[in-house]
Amino acid sequence: MRDDIDLQLEFVNSMLTQTVSDSFVDVSDMDARLEVYRRNFMQGHCNALQKTFTVTAQYLGDVFTSLAVAYVCQYRPKAGQLLSTYGESFPLFLQDPIATELARLEWDLKSVAIAAVDEGQECVEPDQVYWQLRSDVRLFQSDYNVREVYRTLKIKGAIGRIEMKQFYYLVWCKDEVPIIQSISQEEYRVFDFLRSPSLLGEIFDNLTFSKEIFVKVFNINFLKVLDVNAIHHSEKCSIV
């Protein structure tokens, strides 16, 4: 007897490829029955993409639907995967550079909204702790002012001239609300370095930045996006 998971995977494959597996040929009118499930399956996953990438869909217009269908056919959902977690590769699937940046931003906004934040532990002395960017915070770099494009599309439903230069952002949840925070290139470098746990001494040894940048990165606002790992504790200390 075949494993239930194998049968489910074969069933999903039949829906996506519009072919009928040998396992189902003894069922009368199986292709017609599969077509009902194909439509429901495809519609459900396309709707999930539409919900996640609302502003991207607004930017692309009617072509978004055909792109969503093509994506679902090419990137098969994993067995048991929740619809809410489907679409991580969609930004890279899009060939329009603005659409790609918008989709990346929307995926990050969704990710930080559902990411779990670690519980804090008692911290040790400053010279005995590691600093690290919080796991639910995303660094975002773009060749466009994608934050302004995103906001304009949400408010006006259309965009005008797009400013093209390097922009840097932090995408994170502040008071449980996802936000897009503009940062400088130098601040981005510091936060990028802090993707890995680092002592303050290591930060100074590996990065060259001004006193003003240090004050900005480690001020009360930016401290909210950092974790502190005590050397003598396995748990993280989140500064909130």
C-alpha positions, 0 to 999 in steps of 0.5 A, spaced: 500 500 500 502 506 498 504 512 503 498 517 504 504 522 503 506 520 496 499 519 494 498 526 496 504 529 492 502 525 486 495 528 486 498 535 487 502 534 481 497 532 477 493 538 478 499 542 477 501 539 470 494 537 468 496 530 467 492 524 470 497 519 474 496 512 473 494 511 480 487 514 478 486 511 471 481 506 474 476 512 476 471 514 471 472 521 468 478 523 473 480 528 469 474 532 469 474 531 477 481 533 477 480 539 473 475 542 479 481 541 484 486 544 479 481 550 479 480 551 487 488 549 488 490 555 483 485 560 485 487 559 493 494 560 491 493 566 487 489 569 492 494 568 497 499 571 493 494 577 491 493 578 499 501 578 500 503 582 494 497 587 494 501 593 492 505 589 487 499 587 484 496 594 484 503 596 480 502 590 475 495 591 474 492 585 470 498 582 468 499 580 476 494 574 475 497 571 469 504 571 473 501 568 479 499 562 475 505 561 472 509 562 479 504 557 482 506 552 476 513 553 477 514 553 484 510 547 487 508 548 494 511 544 499 507 538 502 503 541 508 505 548 507 500 554 509 498 559 504 500 564 509 507 562 508 507 561 500 511 566 495 518 567 498 521 566 491 515 571 488 519 577 488 525 574 484 520 571 479 518 578 477 522 581 471 520 588 472 525 591 477 520 596 480 515 590 481 521 586 484 523 591 489 516 592 491 514 585 492 521 584 496 518 590 501 512 587 502 514 580 503 519 583 508 513 587 511 509 580 512 515 577 515 516 582 520 509 582 522 509 574 524 516 573 526 516 571 534 521 576 538 525 572 543 524 573 550 529 577 554 533 575 560 538 578 565 544 581 561 551 582 564 556 587 563 556 591 557 563 589 555 561 581 556 555 581 551 554 580 544 550 585 540 546 582 534 540 585 529 534 582 532 532 576 528 525 579 526 528 585 523 530 586 515 535 590 512 533 592 505 537 595 500 534 598 493 536 602 487 529 606 487 526 609 493 521 603 493 518 606 500 515 612 497 513 608 491 509 603 496 506 609 499 504 612 493 501 606 490 497 605 497 494 612 497 493 614 490 493 608 486 498 610 481 506 613 481 509 618 477 517 619 477 521 614 480 527 616 484 533 612 482 539 612 487 541 607 493 536 607 498 537 603 505 531 601 510 530 597 516 523 593 516 521 591 523 515 592 527 514 598 532 509 597 537 506 591 533 506 595 527 510 593 521 514 600 519 519 601 513 525 606 516 530 610 512 537 609 514 544 612 511 549 607 508 553 608 513 548 605 518 546 600 513 553 597 514 553 597 521 547 593 522 549 589 516 555 587 520 551 586 526 547 580 523 552 576 526 553 576 534 559 581 535 562 584 541 563 592 541 570 591 541 569 587 535 565 592 532 570 598 532 575 593 530 572 591 524 568 597 522 570 605 521 565 609 522 564 616 526 562 618 533 555 620 530 553 614 527 555 610 533 551 614 537 545 614 532 546 606 532 546 605 539 541 610 541 534 608 544 530 608 538 535 603 534 536 599 540 529 596 539 532 592 533 538 589 537 538 583 541 544 582 546 547 575 547 550 574 554 556 570 554 554 566 560 547 565 558 544 561 552 538 565 552 538 572 548 536 579 552 532 583 547 532 590 548 525 593 547 
